[in-house]
Each structure stands twice: as C-alpha cells, then as structure tokens.
Amino acid sequence: MKSHSFSGGISRKAQQGWIMLEVTLCLALLAFVLHLAQVQSQTQWQSIQLAENQRKLEENQQKQALMEMLVVERSWSADDDGQDSDSYPECQECTGSQLERWFYASQHDLSETYLSETGLEGEE
C-alpha cells in the first residue's frame, strides 16, 4: 500500500501551489496599493508646487504694480506739495562726515558715551 498524506482531500503539492498563489496575489495587491499611494503623493506634491508658484507669481505681480505706481505716479515724492508734507518736520541736510556718522549710528544701537564722544548727541 502506498502512503499518501491527504489533508482535507488536498495533496501537499497542491497546498504549496495554493499558498504560492496566495502569496503572489498578496504581493501584487501590495504593489498596486503602493503604486496608488505613490501616484497620489506625486499628485499632491505637484498641486502644492503649482499653488506655491501661483502664490509667488501673484506676489511678484503685486510688487510690480506697486513699483509702477511708485515710479509712474510719483505722488509719493517730496516734489509734490501735498497735504502730507506738513506732517514731516523740516530736516537739516547732512553731508560729508556728518552723513557718515549718521549712517553708522542708524545701523547700530549706540550708547550715550559714544554719542557724546562723537558729538552726535546734540544733533538730534
């Protein structure tokens, strides 16, 4: 007599074949899900990039419009005798070393000692 091992009526080779088929199907399904996730991720990244590019373009257009307004209209310049010019005090013109000291003083927080040494204290 031959000894066959049957487990529920299916031979061992047939069981291995079904297991191999199930593993293959699971791997194919996993590959499909990963592919879908990658496509969705790329789509989201592209939409984020497009939105960022659109925002930068709009920002640049606003800046260009503002620059055109400032350059073309010149309503902001001191040449015009508008009603806003009265709100600013008369300033003395700085030249030479005075201008250089004023420039450096405006760049840094200076102590009162430095201001008194350079003579800038009384010029305010």
Secondary structure, 3 states (H helix, E strand, C coil): CCCCCCECCECHHHHHHHHHHHHHHHHHHHHHHHHHHHHHHHHHHHHHHHHHHHHHHHHHHHHHHHHHHHHHHCCCCCCCCCHHHHHCCCCCCCCHHHHHHHHHHHHCCCCHHHHHHHCCHHHC
